Amino acid sequence: MNHFTRDTRNALDAKQEAQRIAFAPFVFQAARAMRDLGLLAALDAAGDAGLRLPELQAHVGLSRYATRVLAEAGLGIGAMTLSDAVFRLTKLGWYLQNDAMTRVNMDFSHDVNYQGLFYLQDSLREGRPAGLKTLNPFANTFYEALSTLPEHVRESWLGFDHFYSDNSFQTVLPHIFSEAVGRVLDVGGNTGKWALACAEYNPNVEVTLCDLPGQLALARVKIAQRGFTARVHDHPINILQPDAALPGGHDVIWMSQFLDCFSEQEIVMILRKAAAVMTAGTRLFIMETYWDRQRFENAAFCLQQTSLYFTCMANGNSQMYHSQVLRDCIAQAGLVIIEEIDGVGISHTLTKVMKAA
């Protein structure tokens, strides 16, 4: 759905929005401080009765000055109201405090991206993730650095990544296993969550995880803890190496939130590698979040902004794509789209692909 065909703001609304953008770093950090320091929680617990400034100060344990400037920033943000010297939480404030998606997105923005986005213009000019140096000055891509990142950074990244994909698993599993499946190849297996979901869903299936060695090391721990070592295997690979080949002999090849980690040229190369090990009966399933296929404009907005994480932090050359870009890549790889299913989980499209006849 295209939400971006016309300008919907009048001049006054546009100018007001421009000021909110100009002060966006202030807004973000104030909102996060209100959440993490307990101000929003205190107002949430107070309900309609609200809290006066001294009461709010007692709850958060800050100075009167710190409590006041943060609360007054919250008024401008729209997180609370002030009437008769009583602060009360708004709907926006409630979502900042309680909404799981908002929490995941804020933690991802702050812990993974915030400092690095200072170097966005360098990334755009140079075609590299210039902001990654704020997390790891020696890594070329975020994926190389992931297993060595500080725990809170890695947890925020995984929380963001899994929040969206995990909500889709139970919806897509019946599609994957609608035909007989003995072996699944999970390309870009990450921490092994999809492989474990398959192993639990079907007691006979075997899954092979393909990913960088550091990622597979994390996955092996979780797989062993769940007792699936006998049916979930791994195949270390750097998919971008020209001579790196995918293992063959699988009924299903699965790529979830994987191809968005690569440039268009790299996507075509990866899909050609998949095609090389596919038979006429092999099904390739691609699950991605396309900004043009979102029901709500806000969902498209989130995906468009997330693209800048790839630009500045991850690799400098990929993004959350428009669906037509992926369709073109699939065709260039000699594959054909059999079916597309929108609205999977929170924001995904599931695409079933097979070899051209």
NORSULHU-V732785 format. One record per backbone hydrogen bond with DSSP energy under -0.5 kcal/mol. CO is the residue of the C=O (numbers start at 1). NH is the residue of the N-H. E is the energy in kcal/mol with one decimal. If there is no record, write none. Layout:
<<CO	NH	E> <CO	NH	E>>
//
This chain:
<<1	3	-0.8> <6	8	-0.6> <10	14	-2.5> <11	15	-2.2> <12	16	-2.4> <13	17	-2.5> <14	18	-2.1> <15	19	-1.6> <16	20	-1.7> <17	21	-2.1> <18	22	-2.3> <19	23	-1.9> <21	24	-1.6> <23	26	-0.6> <23	27	-2.3> <24	28	-2.7> <25	29	-2.2> <26	30	-2.4> <27	31	-2.5> <28	32	-2.4> <29	33	-2.3> <30	34	-2.7> <31	35	-1.8> <32	36	-3.1> <33	37	-2.6> <34	39	-0.8> <34	40	-2.2> <35	38	-0.8> <38	42	-2.1> <39	43	-2.0> <40	44	-2.5> <41	45	-2.4> <42	46	-1.6> <43	47	-1.1> <46	49	-1.1> <47	50	-1.0> <51	87	-3.1> <52	56	-2.8> <53	57	-2.8> <54	58	-2.0> <55	59	-1.6> <56	60	-2.0> <57	61	-2.1> <57	62	-0.6> <63	67	-2.6> <64	68	-2.5> <65	69	-2.6> <66	70	-1.8> <67	71	-2.4> <68	72	-2.7> <69	73	-1.8> <70	74	-1.9> <71	75	-1.4> <72	76	-1.6> <73	77	-2.2> <74	78	-1.6> <74	79	-2.2> <74	80	-0.9> <79	90	-2.0> <81	88	-2.0> <83	86	-1.5> <86	83	-2.2> <87	51	-2.2> <88	81	-2.7> <90	94	-2.3> <91	95	-2.1> <92	96	-2.3> <93	97	-1.7> <94	98	-3.0> <95	99	-1.8> <99	103	-2.1> <100	104	-2.5> <101	105	-2.6> <102	106	-2.5> <103	107	-2.5> <104	108	-2.3> <105	109	-2.5> <106	110	-2.7> <107	111	-2.7> <107	112	-0.5> <108	112	-1.4> <108	113	-1.2> <109	114	-1.7> <113	117	-2.4> <115	118	-1.2> <116	119	-2.4> <117	120	-1.7> <119	123	-2.0> <120	124	-2.5> <121	125	-2.0> <122	126	-2.5> <123	127	-2.3> <123	128	-0.6> <128	130	-2.1> <129	132	-1.7> <130	133	-0.8> <131	134	-1.8> <132	135	-2.1> <132	136	-2.9> <136	139	-0.6> <141	145	-1.1> <142	146	-1.4> <145	148	-1.8> <145	149	-0.6> <146	149	-1.2> <150	153	-0.6> <150	154	-2.5> <151	155	-2.7> <152	156	-1.7> <153	157	-2.3> <154	158	-2.9> <155	159	-2.6> <156	160	-1.9> <157	161	-2.7> <158	162	-3.1> <159	163	-1.8> <160	164	-1.1> <161	165	-1.5> <162	166	-2.8> <163	167	-0.7> <165	168	-1.9> <165	169	-0.8> <166	169	-0.6> <166	170	-0.5> <168	171	-0.7> <168	172	-2.0> <169	173	-2.3> <170	174	-0.5> <172	175	-0.7> <172	176	-2.0> <173	177	-2.3> <175	178	-0.9> <176	179	-0.5> <182	206	-2.1> <183	251	-1.7> <183	252	-1.6> <184	186	-0.6> <184	208	-2.7> <185	187	-0.8> <185	254	-3.2> <186	188	-0.6> <186	189	-0.6> <186	210	-2.8> <189	192	-2.4> <192	196	-2.4> <193	197	-2.0> <194	198	-2.5> <195	199	-2.4> <196	200	-2.1> <197	201	-2.0> <198	202	-2.6> <202	205	-0.7> <206	184	-2.7> <207	209	-0.5> <207	233	-3.1> <208	186	-3.0> <209	235	-3.4> <210	188	-2.9> <210	189	-1.6> <211	237	-2.4> <212	216	-2.3> <213	217	-1.9> <214	218	-1.2> <215	219	-1.9> <216	220	-2.8> <217	221	-1.1> <218	222	-1.3> <219	223	-2.6> <220	224	-2.6> <221	225	-2.2> <222	226	-1.5> <223	228	-2.2> <224	227	-1.0> <228	231	-1.2> <228	232	-2.0> <231	207	-2.7> <231	233	-0.6> <233	209	-2.8> <235	211	-0.8> <237	239	-0.7> <238	241	-2.3> <241	244	-2.0> <251	283	-2.3> <252	185	-2.8> <253	285	-3.0> <254	187	-2.4> <255	257	-0.5> <255	287	-2.6> <258	261	-1.9> <259	262	-1.7> <263	267	-2.6> <264	268	-2.1> <265	269	-1.9> <266	270	-2.7> <267	271	-2.7> <268	272	-2.1> <269	273	-1.8> <270	274	-2.1> <271	275	-2.7> <272	276	-1.8> <273	277	-0.6> <274	277	-1.2> <275	278	-1.1> <277	249	-0.5> <279	282	-1.0> <282	284	-0.5> <283	253	-2.6> <283	285	-0.5> <284	286	-0.5> <284	353	-3.1> <285	255	-2.4> <286	288	-0.6> <286	351	-2.8> <287	257	-3.1> <288	290	-0.7> <288	349	-2.8> <290	293	-1.3> <291	294	-0.8> <296	299	-0.5> <296	300	-1.6> <297	301	-2.5> <298	302	-2.3> <299	303	-1.9> <300	304	-2.6> <301	305	-2.2> <302	306	-2.1> <303	307	-1.4> <305	308	-1.6> <306	309	-1.5> <306	310	-1.1> <307	311	-1.9> <308	312	-2.6> <309	313	-2.8> <309	314	-2.0> <310	315	-2.2> <310	316	-3.0> <312	131	-1.8> <312	132	-0.7> <314	142	-2.5> <319	321	-0.8> <321	291	-1.0> <322	325	-1.3> <322	326	-1.0> <323	327	-2.1> <324	328	-2.4> <325	329	-1.9> <326	330	-2.6> <327	331	-2.1> <328	332	-2.3> <329	333	-1.4> <330	335	-2.0> <331	334	-1.8> <334	356	-1.8> <336	338	-0.5> <336	354	-2.3> <339	352	-2.9> <340	342	-0.5> <341	350	-2.7> <343	345	-0.5> <344	347	-0.6> <344	348	-2.4> <348	344	-2.5> <349	288	-2.0> <349	351	-0.5> <350	341	-2.6> <351	286	-2.6> <351	353	-0.5> <352	338	-3.3> <352	339	-1.3> <353	284	-2.9> <354	336	-3.0>>
//
